[in-house]
Amino acid sequence: MGRDLVLFRKGNDEVRAFVNAGGIVRSGKGDHVNIKMPNGLLITIPVSGDVKIGLLKAAVKKAGMTEEEFVKFL
């Protein structure tokens, strides 16, 4: 499968995936974006630069998804 969470990804790609999963983009501070997920929790992702694997895994878990479900939205 060409895509997995092991690779570093740009923040814009991650934001787009969370929006495809039902999230709503809200403004954040600086280069960060807040995404309100359907479960009511806010996820904060930096849009500039790469998102490291630890932050990404924590955000996916907070969104209530598995890694496999998240990869489908990339």
Protein Blocks (a to p, Z undefined) as FASTA:
>chain_A
ZZdfkbccdfklmmmmmmmnopacdddehjbccdddfkopacdddfehjddfklmmmmmm
mnopafklmmmmZZ
